[in-house]
Amino acid sequence: MIKFFLMVNKQGQTRLSKYYEHVDINKRTLLETEVIKSCLSRSNEQCSFIEYKDFKLIYRQYAALFIVVGVNDTENEMAIYEFIHNFVEVLDEYFSRVSELDVSFFNTVFHGTWQAHSSPYQTGSCSVTQAGVQRCDQGSLHPGSPGLK
């Protein structure tokens, strides 16, 4: 089961968060700080799966953004890893070369769409920290694969 979904930039600022089980707002801040620190401190050669407390973190980096998903121990890591990539492809298709600034706008669409579809995991709310958001000149979140935008 997915516990939370985060999008953070390289500076460690949370751009989007979605929780699927209740977590007190003070504990969310602490959790996000620790999770972001764990992911950002890893090198590119290290695995994108981290055992953290009583759950697992699966993350991927796209340009200046990290997408981190917290799941319970029974979840398939590779399925979540692929889910993250599919999510980014949808964003890239919707925004045609999505950037960090687009994530702020996407939050409104994401929140409305997420609320419109019933989900067994839905218990939290979506939030974006918008202070200091600047357009990222690094282009698309898509890794530069041949045949893709």
CNS distance restraints for C-alpha pairs under 8 A (distance, minus, plus):
assign (resid   1 and name CA) (resid  71 and name CA) 5.61 0.50 0.50
assign (resid   1 and name CA) (resid  72 and name CA) 5.66 0.50 0.50
assign (resid   1 and name CA) (resid  74 and name CA) 7.60 0.50 0.50
assign (resid   1 and name CA) (resid  75 and name CA) 6.22 0.50 0.50
assign (resid   1 and name CA) (resid 121 and name CA) 7.70 0.50 0.50
assign (resid   2 and name CA) (resid  20 and name CA) 6.76 0.50 0.50
assign (resid   2 and name CA) (resid  69 and name CA) 7.10 0.50 0.50
assign (resid   2 and name CA) (resid  70 and name CA) 6.03 0.50 0.50
assign (resid   2 and name CA) (resid  71 and name CA) 4.44 0.50 0.50
assign (resid   2 and name CA) (resid  72 and name CA) 6.72 0.50 0.50
assign (resid   2 and name CA) (resid  75 and name CA) 7.96 0.50 0.50
assign (resid   2 and name CA) (resid 121 and name CA) 7.23 0.50 0.50
assign (resid   3 and name CA) (resid  19 and name CA) 6.09 0.50 0.50
assign (resid   3 and name CA) (resid  20 and name CA) 5.15 0.50 0.50
assign (resid   3 and name CA) (resid  21 and name CA) 6.16 0.50 0.50
assign (resid   3 and name CA) (resid  69 and name CA) 7.51 0.50 0.50
assign (resid   3 and name CA) (resid  70 and name CA) 5.27 0.50 0.50
assign (resid   3 and name CA) (resid  71 and name CA) 5.21 0.50 0.50
assign (resid   3 and name CA) (resid  72 and name CA) 7.05 0.50 0.50
assign (resid   3 and name CA) (resid 121 and name CA) 7.94 0.50 0.50
assign (resid   4 and name CA) (resid  17 and name CA) 7.26 0.50 0.50
assign (resid   4 and name CA) (resid  18 and name CA) 5.54 0.50 0.50
assign (resid   4 and name CA) (resid  19 and name CA) 4.31 0.50 0.50
assign (resid   4 and name CA) (resid  20 and name CA) 5.73 0.50 0.50
assign (resid   4 and name CA) (resid  21 and name CA) 7.75 0.50 0.50
assign (resid   4 and name CA) (resid  69 and name CA) 5.76 0.50 0.50
assign (resid   4 and name CA) (resid  70 and name CA) 5.17 0.50 0.50
assign (resid   4 and name CA) (resid  71 and name CA) 7.23 0.50 0.50
assign (resid   5 and name CA) (resid  16 and name CA) 7.92 0.50 0.50
assign (resid   5 and name CA) (resid  17 and name CA) 5.64 0.50 0.50
assign (resid   5 and name CA) (resid  18 and name CA) 5.09 0.50 0.50
assign (resid   5 and name CA) (resid  19 and name CA) 6.49 0.50 0.50
assign (resid   5 and name CA) (resid  67 and name CA) 7.42 0.50 0.50
assign (resid   5 and name CA) (resid  68 and name CA) 5.91 0.50 0.50
assign (resid   5 and name CA) (resid  69 and name CA) 4.58 0.50 0.50
assign (resid   5 and name CA) (resid  70 and name CA) 6.53 0.50 0.50
assign (resid   6 and name CA) (resid  14 and name CA) 7.00 0.50 0.50
assign (resid   6 and name CA) (resid  15 and name CA) 7.58 0.50 0.50
assign (resid   6 and name CA) (resid  16 and name CA) 5.64 0.50 0.50
assign (resid   6 and name CA) (resid  17 and name CA) 4.51 0.50 0.50
assign (resid   6 and name CA) (resid  18 and name CA) 6.57 0.50 0.50
assign (resid   6 and name CA) (resid  66 and name CA) 7.97 0.50 0.50
assign (resid   6 and name CA) (resid  67 and name CA) 5.68 0.50 0.50
assign (resid   6 and name CA) (resid  68 and name CA) 5.04 0.50 0.50
assign (resid   6 and name CA) (resid  69 and name CA) 6.30 0.50 0.50
assign (resid   7 and name CA) (resid  14 and name CA) 5.99 0.50 0.50
assign (resid   7 and name CA) (resid  15 and name CA) 5.42 0.50 0.50
assign (resid   7 and name CA) (resid  16 and name CA) 5.01 0.50 0.50
assign (resid   7 and name CA) (resid  17 and name CA) 6.48 0.50 0.50
assign (resid   7 and name CA) (resid  65 and name CA) 6.57 0.50 0.50
assign (resid   7 and name CA) (resid  66 and name CA) 5.66 0.50 0.50
assign (resid   7 and name CA) (resid  67 and name CA) 4.55 0.50 0.50
assign (resid   7 and name CA) (resid  68 and name CA) 6.35 0.50 0.50
assign (resid   8 and name CA) (resid  12 and name CA) 5.85 0.50 0.50
assign (resid   8 and name CA) (resid  13 and name CA) 5.38 0.50 0.50
assign (resid   8 and name CA) (resid  14 and name CA) 4.33 0.50 0.50
assign (resid   8 and name CA) (resid  15 and name CA) 5.28 0.50 0.50
assign (resid   8 and name CA) (resid  16 and name CA) 7.06 0.50 0.50
assign (resid   8 and name CA) (resid  36 and name CA) 7.49 0.50 0.50
assign (resid   8 and name CA) (resid  65 and name CA) 5.56 0.50 0.50
assign (resid   8 and name CA) (resid  66 and name CA) 5.22 0.50 0.50
assign (resid   8 and name CA) (resid  67 and name CA) 6.52 0.50 0.50
assign (resid   8 and name CA) (resid  68 and name CA) 7.97 0.50 0.50
assign (resid   9 and name CA) (resid  13 and name CA) 5.56 0.50 0.50
assign (resid   9 and name CA) (resid  14 and name CA) 6.74 0.50 0.50
assign (resid   9 and name CA) (resid  15 and name CA) 7.09 0.50 0.50
assign (resid   9 and name CA) (resid  64 and name CA) 5.57 0.50 0.50
assign (resid   9 and name CA) (resid  65 and name CA) 4.39 0.50 0.50
assign (resid   9 and name CA) (resid  66 and name CA) 6.01 0.50 0.50
assign (resid   9 and name CA) (resid 100 and name CA) 7.83 0.50 0.50
assign (resid  10 and name CA) (resid  40 and name CA) 7.23 0.50 0.50
assign (resid  10 and name CA) (resid  64 and name CA) 5.61 0.50 0.50
assign (resid  10 and name CA) (resid  65 and name CA) 6.24 0.50 0.50
assign (resid  10 and name CA) (resid  66 and name CA) 7.24 0.50 0.50
assign (resid  12 and name CA) (resid  33 and name CA) 7.74 0.50 0.50
assign (resid  12 and name CA) (resid  36 and name CA) 6.12 0.50 0.50
assign (resid  12 and name CA) (resid  37 and name CA) 7.50 0.50 0.50
assign (resid  12 and name CA) (resid  40 and name CA) 7.72 0.50 0.50
assign (resid  13 and name CA) (resid 129 and name CA) 7.46 0.50 0.50
assign (resid  14 and name CA) (resid  32 and name CA) 7.77 0.50 0.50
assign (resid  14 and name CA) (resid 128 and name CA) 6.87 0.50 0.50
assign (resid  14 and name CA) (resid 129 and name CA) 6.15 0.50 0.50
assign (resid  15 and name CA) (resid 100 and name CA) 7.97 0.50 0.50
assign (resid  15 and name CA) (resid 103 and name CA) 7.05 0.50 0.50
assign (resid  15 and name CA) (resid 104 and name CA) 7.02 0.50 0.50
assign (resid  15 and name CA) (resid 127 and name CA) 7.61 0.50 0.50
assign (resid  15 and name CA) (resid 128 and name CA) 4.74 0.50 0.50
assign (resid  15 and name CA) (resid 129 and name CA) 5.23 0.50 0.50
assign (resid  15 and name CA) (resid 130 and name CA) 7.09 0.50 0.50
assign (resid  16 and name CA) (resid 103 and name CA) 7.43 0.50 0.50
assign (resid  16 and name CA) (resid 104 and name CA) 7.73 0.50 0.50
assign (resid  16 and name CA) (resid 107 and name CA) 6.98 0.50 0.50
assign (resid  16 and name CA) (resid 126 and name CA) 6.73 0.50 0.50
assign (resid  16 and name CA) (resid 127 and name CA) 5.47 0.50 0.50
assign (resid  16 and name CA) (resid 128 and name CA) 4.49 0.50 0.50
assign (resid  16 and name CA) (resid 129 and name CA) 7.10 0.50 0.50
assign (resid  17 and name CA) (resid 125 and name CA) 7.81 0.50 0.50
assign (resid  17 and name CA) (resid 126 and name CA) 5.45 0.50 0.50
assign (resid  17 and name CA) (resid 127 and name CA) 5.51 0.50 0.50
assign (resid  17 and name CA) (resid 128 and name CA) 6.75 0.50 0.50
assign (resid  18 and name CA) (resid 124 and name CA) 6.21 0.50 0.50
assign (resid  18 and name CA) (resid 125 and name CA) 5.75 0.50 0.50
assign (resid  18 and name CA) (resid 126 and name CA) 4.77 0.50 0.50
assign (resid  18 and name CA) (resid 127 and name CA) 7.12 0.50 0.50
assign (resid  19 and name CA) (resid  23 and name CA) 7.52 0.50 0.50
assign (resid  19 and name CA) (resid 122 and name CA) 7.60 0.50 0.50
assign (resid  19 and name CA) (resid 123 and name CA) 6.81 0.50 0.50
assign (resid  19 and name CA) (resid 124 and name CA) 4.58 0.50 0.50
assign (resid  19 and name CA) (resid 125 and name CA) 6.43 0.50 0.50
assign (resid  19 and name CA) (resid 126 and name CA) 7.47 0.50 0.50
assign (resid  20 and name CA) (resid 121 and name CA) 4.85 0.50 0.50
assign (resid  20 and name CA) (resid 122 and name CA) 5.06 0.50 0.50
assign (resid  20 and name CA) (resid 123 and name CA) 4.97 0.50 0.50
assign (resid  20 and name CA) (resid 124 and name CA) 5.30 0.50 0.50
assign (resid  21 and name CA) (resid 121 and name CA) 7.09 0.50 0.50
assign (resid  21 and name CA) (resid 122 and name CA) 7.39 0.50 0.50
assign (resid  21 and name CA) (resid 123 and name CA) 5.40 0.50 0.50
assign (resid  21 and name CA) (resid 124 and name CA) 6.24 0.50 0.50
assign (resid  22 and name CA) (resid 123 and name CA) 6.40 0.50 0.50
assign (resid  22 and name CA) (resid 124 and name CA) 6.24 0.50 0.50
assign (resid  23 and name CA) (resid  27 and name CA) 6.39 0.50 0.50
assign (resid  23 and name CA) (resid  28 and name CA) 6.07 0.50 0.50
assign (resid  24 and name CA) (resid  28 and name CA) 6.15 0.50 0.50
assign (resid  25 and name CA) (resid  29 and name CA) 6.56 0.50 0.50
assign (resid  26 and name CA) (resid  30 and name CA) 6.65 0.50 0.50
assign (resid  27 and name CA) (resid  31 and name CA) 5.91 0.50 0.50
assign (resid  28 and name CA) (resid  32 and name CA) 5.91 0.50 0.50
assign (resid  29 and name CA) (resid  33 and name CA) 6.13 0.50 0.50
assign (resid  30 and name CA) (resid  34 and name CA) 6.26 0.50 0.50
assign (resid  31 and name CA) (resid  35 and name CA) 6.00 0.50 0.50
assign (resid  32 and name CA) (resid  36 and name CA) 5.86 0.50 0.50
assign (resid  33 and name CA) (resid  37 and name CA) 6.09 0.50 0.50
assign (resid  34 and name CA) (resid  38 and name CA) 6.13 0.50 0.50
assign (resid  35 and name CA) (resid  39 and name CA) 6.31 0.50 0.50
assign (resid  35 and name CA) (resid  57 and name CA) 7.93 0.50 0.50
assign (resid  36 and name CA) (resid  40 and name CA) 5.92 0.50 0.50
assign (resid  37 and name CA) (resid  41 and name CA) 5.96 0.50 0.50
assign (resid  38 and name CA) (resid  42 and name CA) 6.94 0.50 0.50
assign (resid  39 and name CA) (resid  59 and name CA) 7.34 0.50 0.50
assign (resid  42 and name CA) (resid  46 and name CA) 6.38 0.50 0.50
assign (resid  48 and name CA) (resid  57 and name CA) 7.90 0.50 0.50
assign (resid  48 and name CA) (resid  58 and name CA) 5.74 0.50 0.50
assign (resid  48 and name CA) (resid  59 and name CA) 5.45 0.50 0.50
assign (resid  48 and name CA) (resid  60 and name CA) 6.64 0.50 0.50
assign (resid  49 and name CA) (resid  56 and name CA) 6.91 0.50 0.50
assign (resid  49 and name CA) (resid  57 and name CA) 5.67 0.50 0.50
assign (resid  49 and name CA) (resid  58 and name CA) 4.69 0.50 0.50
assign (resid  49 and name CA) (resid  59 and name CA) 6.78 0.50 0.50
assign (resid  49 and name CA) (resid  77 and name CA) 7.14 0.50 0.50
assign (resid  50 and name CA) (resid  56 and name CA) 5.63 0.50 0.50
assign (resid  50 and name CA) (resid  57 and name CA) 4.99 0.50 0.50
assign (resid  50 and name CA) (resid  58 and name CA) 6.53 0.50 0.50
assign (resid  51 and name CA) (resid  55 and name CA) 6.29 0.50 0.50
assign (resid  51 and name CA) (resid  56 and name CA) 4.56 0.50 0.50
assign (resid  51 and name CA) (resid  57 and name CA) 6.32 0.50 0.50
assign (resid  52 and name CA) (resid  56 and name CA) 5.43 0.50 0.50
assign (resid  52 and name CA) (resid  57 and name CA) 6.59 0.50 0.50
assign (resid  54 and name CA) (resid  72 and name CA) 7.25 0.50 0.50
assign (resid  54 and name CA) (resid  73 and name CA) 7.50 0.50 0.50
assign (resid  55 and name CA) (resid  70 and name CA) 6.67 0.50 0.50
assign (resid  55 and name CA) (resid  71 and name CA) 5.69 0.50 0.50
assign (resid  55 and name CA) (resid  72 and name CA) 4.63 0.50 0.50
assign (resid  55 and name CA) (resid  73 and name CA) 5.54 0.50 0.50
assign (resid  56 and name CA) (resid  70 and name CA) 5.66 0.50 0.50
assign (resid  56 and name CA) (resid  71 and name CA) 5.33 0.50 0.50
assign (resid  56 and name CA) (resid  72 and name CA) 6.10 0.50 0.50
assign (resid  56 and name CA) (resid  73 and name CA) 6.29 0.50 0.50
assign (resid  57 and name CA) (resid  68 and name CA) 6.57 0.50 0.50
assign (resid  57 and name CA) (resid  69 and name CA) 5.71 0.50 0.50
assign (resid  57 and name CA) (resid  70 and name CA) 4.62 0.50 0.50
assign (resid  57 and name CA) (resid  71 and name CA) 6.48 0.50 0.50
assign (resid  58 and name CA) (resid  68 and name CA) 5.71 0.50 0.50
assign (resid  58 and name CA) (resid  69 and name CA) 5.27 0.50 0.50
assign (resid  58 and name CA) (resid  70 and name CA) 6.47 0.50 0.50
assign (resid  58 and name CA) (resid  71 and name CA) 7.83 0.50 0.50
assign (resid  58 and name CA) (resid  77 and name CA) 6.73 0.50 0.50
assign (resid  58 and name CA) (resid  80 and name CA) 7.02 0.50 0.50
assign (resid  58 and name CA) (resid  81 and name CA) 6.47 0.50 0.50
assign (resid  59 and name CA) (resid  66 and name CA) 6.70 0.50 0.50
assign (resid  59 and name CA) (resid  67 and name CA) 5.40 0.50 0.50
assign (resid  59 and name CA) (resid  68 and name CA) 4.25 0.50 0.50
assign (resid  59 and name CA) (resid  69 and name CA) 6.23 0.50 0.50
assign (resid  59 and name CA) (resid  81 and name CA) 7.06 0.50 0.50
assign (resid  59 and name CA) (resid  84 and name CA) 7.85 0.50 0.50
assign (resid  60 and name CA) (resid  66 and name CA) 5.72 0.50 0.50
assign (resid  60 and name CA) (resid  67 and name CA) 5.47 0.50 0.50
assign (resid  60 and name CA) (resid  68 and name CA) 6.79 0.50 0.50
assign (resid  60 and name CA) (resid  81 and name CA) 7.37 0.50 0.50
assign (resid  60 and name CA) (resid  84 and name CA) 7.26 0.50 0.50
assign (resid  60 and name CA) (resid  85 and name CA) 7.95 0.50 0.50
assign (resid  61 and name CA) (resid  65 and name CA) 5.80 0.50 0.50
assign (resid  61 and name CA) (resid  66 and name CA) 4.38 0.50 0.50
assign (resid  61 and name CA) (resid  67 and name CA) 6.38 0.50 0.50
assign (resid  62 and name CA) (resid  66 and name CA) 6.23 0.50 0.50
assign (resid  62 and name CA) (resid  67 and name CA) 7.89 0.50 0.50
assign (resid  62 and name CA) (resid 141 and name CA) 4.77 0.50 0.50
assign (resid  62 and name CA) (resid 142 and name CA) 6.40 0.50 0.50
assign (resid  62 and name CA) (resid 143 and name CA) 6.64 0.50 0.50
assign (resid  63 and name CA) (resid 138 and name CA) 6.40 0.50 0.50
assign (resid  63 and name CA) (resid 139 and name CA) 7.62 0.50 0.50
assign (resid  63 and name CA) (resid 140 and name CA) 7.25 0.50 0.50
assign (resid  63 and name CA) (resid 141 and name CA) 5.29 0.50 0.50
assign (resid  63 and name CA) (resid 142 and name CA) 7.66 0.50 0.50
assign (resid  63 and name CA) (resid 143 and name CA) 7.63 0.50 0.50
assign (resid  64 and name CA) (resid 100 and name CA) 7.59 0.50 0.50
assign (resid  64 and name CA) (resid 136 and name CA) 7.66 0.50 0.50
assign (resid  64 and name CA) (resid 138 and name CA) 7.44 0.50 0.50
assign (resid  64 and name CA) (resid 141 and name CA) 7.84 0.50 0.50
assign (resid  65 and name CA) (resid 100 and name CA) 7.11 0.50 0.50
assign (resid  65 and name CA) (resid 141 and name CA) 7.68 0.50 0.50
assign (resid  67 and name CA) (resid  84 and name CA) 7.10 0.50 0.50
assign (resid  69 and name CA) (resid  80 and name CA) 7.62 0.50 0.50
assign (resid  71 and name CA) (resid  75 and name CA) 6.31 0.50 0.50
assign (resid  75 and name CA) (resid  80 and name CA) 7.89 0.50 0.50
assign (resid  76 and name CA) (resid  80 and name CA) 6.54 0.50 0.50
assign (resid  77 and name CA) (resid  81 and name CA) 6.08 0.50 0.50
assign (resid  78 and name CA) (resid  82 and name CA) 6.13 0.50 0.50
assign (resid  79 and name CA) (resid  83 and name CA) 6.07 0.50 0.50
assign (resid  80 and name CA) (resid  84 and name CA) 6.21 0.50 0.50
assign (resid  81 and name CA) (resid  85 and name CA) 6.63 0.50 0.50
assign (resid  82 and name CA) (resid  86 and name CA) 6.18 0.50 0.50
assign (resid  83 and name CA) (resid  87 and name CA) 6.09 0.50 0.50
assign (resid  84 and name CA) (resid  88 and name CA) 6.33 0.50 0.50
assign (resid  85 and name CA) (resid  89 and name CA) 6.23 0.50 0.50
assign (resid  86 and name CA) (resid  90 and name CA) 6.28 0.50 0.50
assign (resid  87 and name CA) (resid  91 and name CA) 6.35 0.50 0.50
assign (resid  88 and name CA) (resid  92 and name CA) 6.00 0.50 0.50
assign (resid  88 and name CA) (resid 141 and name CA) 7.19 0.50 0.50
assign (resid  88 and name CA) (resid 142 and name CA) 7.28 0.50 0.50
assign (resid  89 and name CA) (resid  93 and name CA) 6.04 0.50 0.50
assign (resid  89 and name CA) (resid 142 and name CA) 7.22 0.50 0.50
assign (resid  90 and name CA) (resid  94 and name CA) 6.04 0.50 0.50
assign (resid  91 and name CA) (resid  95 and name CA) 5.97 0.50 0.50
assign (resid  91 and name CA) (resid  96 and name CA) 7.82 0.50 0.50
assign (resid  91 and name CA) (resid  98 and name CA) 6.37 0.50 0.50
assign (resid  92 and name CA) (resid  96 and name CA) 5.14 0.50 0.50
assign (resid  92 and name CA) (resid  97 and name CA) 5.14 0.50 0.50
assign (resid  92 and name CA) (resid  98 and name CA) 5.04 0.50 0.50
assign (resid  92 and name CA) (resid 140 and name CA) 7.14 0.50 0.50
assign (resid  92 and name CA) (resid 141 and name CA) 7.06 0.50 0.50
assign (resid  92 and name CA) (resid 142 and name CA) 7.08 0.50 0.50
assign (resid  93 and name CA) (resid  97 and name CA) 7.34 0.50 0.50
assign (resid  94 and name CA) (resid  98 and name CA) 7.98 0.50 0.50
assign (resid  95 and name CA) (resid 102 and name CA) 7.23 0.50 0.50
assign (resid  97 and name CA) (resid 139 and name CA) 6.47 0.50 0.50
assign (resid  97 and name CA) (resid 140 and name CA) 4.27 0.50 0.50
assign (resid  97 and name CA) (resid 141 and name CA) 6.83 0.50 0.50
assign (resid  97 and name CA) (resid 142 and name CA) 7.64 0.50 0.50
assign (resid  97 and name CA) (resid 149 and name CA) 7.76 0.50 0.50
assign (resid  98 and name CA) (resid 102 and name CA) 5.91 0.50 0.50
assign (resid  98 and name CA) (resid 103 and name CA) 7.64 0.50 0.50
assign (resid  98 and name CA) (resid 139 and name CA) 7.45 0.50 0.50
assign (resid  98 and name CA) (resid 140 and name CA) 5.31 0.50 0.50
assign (resid  98 and name CA) (resid 141 and name CA) 6.05 0.50 0.50
assign (resid  99 and name CA) (resid 103 and name CA) 6.83 0.50 0.50
assign (resid  99 and name CA) (resid 135 and name CA) 6.64 0.50 0.50
assign (resid  99 and name CA) (resid 136 and name CA) 5.86 0.50 0.50
assign (resid  99 and name CA) (resid 138 and name CA) 7.94 0.50 0.50
assign (resid  99 and name CA) (resid 139 and name CA) 6.61 0.50 0.50
assign (resid  99 and name CA) (resid 140 and name CA) 6.14 0.50 0.50
assign (resid  99 and name CA) (resid 141 and name CA) 6.56 0.50 0.50
assign (resid 100 and name CA) (resid 104 and name CA) 7.28 0.50 0.50
assign (resid 100 and name CA) (resid 133 and name CA) 7.54 0.50 0.50
assign (resid 100 and name CA) (resid 134 and name CA) 7.43 0.50 0.50
assign (resid 100 and name CA) (resid 135 and name CA) 6.28 0.50 0.50
assign (resid 100 and name CA) (resid 136 and name CA) 6.01 0.50 0.50
assign (resid 101 and name CA) (resid 105 and name CA) 7.08 0.50 0.50
assign (resid 101 and name CA) (resid 133 and name CA) 6.19 0.50 0.50
assign (resid 101 and name CA) (resid 134 and name CA) 6.12 0.50 0.50
assign (resid 101 and name CA) (resid 135 and name CA) 5.20 0.50 0.50
assign (resid 101 and name CA) (resid 136 and name CA) 7.15 0.50 0.50
assign (resid 102 and name CA) (resid 106 and name CA) 5.89 0.50 0.50
assign (resid 103 and name CA) (resid 107 and name CA) 6.07 0.50 0.50
assign (resid 104 and name CA) (resid 108 and name CA) 7.60 0.50 0.50
assign (resid 104 and name CA) (resid 128 and name CA) 6.34 0.50 0.50
assign (resid 104 and name CA) (resid 129 and name CA) 8.00 0.50 0.50
assign (resid 104 and name CA) (resid 130 and name CA) 6.64 0.50 0.50
assign (resid 105 and name CA) (resid 109 and name CA) 7.25 0.50 0.50
assign (resid 106 and name CA) (resid 110 and name CA) 5.71 0.50 0.50
assign (resid 107 and name CA) (resid 111 and name CA) 5.77 0.50 0.50
assign (resid 107 and name CA) (resid 126 and name CA) 7.33 0.50 0.50
assign (resid 107 and name CA) (resid 127 and name CA) 7.30 0.50 0.50
assign (resid 107 and name CA) (resid 128 and name CA) 6.79 0.50 0.50
assign (resid 108 and name CA) (resid 112 and name CA) 6.20 0.50 0.50
assign (resid 109 and name CA) (resid 113 and name CA) 6.02 0.50 0.50
assign (resid 110 and name CA) (resid 114 and name CA) 5.83 0.50 0.50
assign (resid 111 and name CA) (resid 115 and name CA) 6.05 0.50 0.50
assign (resid 111 and name CA) (resid 125 and name CA) 7.88 0.50 0.50
assign (resid 111 and name CA) (resid 126 and name CA) 6.11 0.50 0.50
assign (resid 112 and name CA) (resid 116 and name CA) 6.10 0.50 0.50
assign (resid 113 and name CA) (resid 117 and name CA) 6.49 0.50 0.50
assign (resid 114 and name CA) (resid 118 and name CA) 7.68 0.50 0.50
assign (resid 114 and name CA) (resid 119 and name CA) 7.99 0.50 0.50
assign (resid 118 and name CA) (resid 122 and name CA) 7.52 0.50 0.50
assign (resid 142 and name CA) (resid 149 and name CA) 7.61 0.50 0.50
assign (resid 144 and name CA) (resid 148 and name CA) 7.19 0.50 0.50
assign (resid 144 and name CA) (resid 149 and name CA) 7.72 0.50 0.50
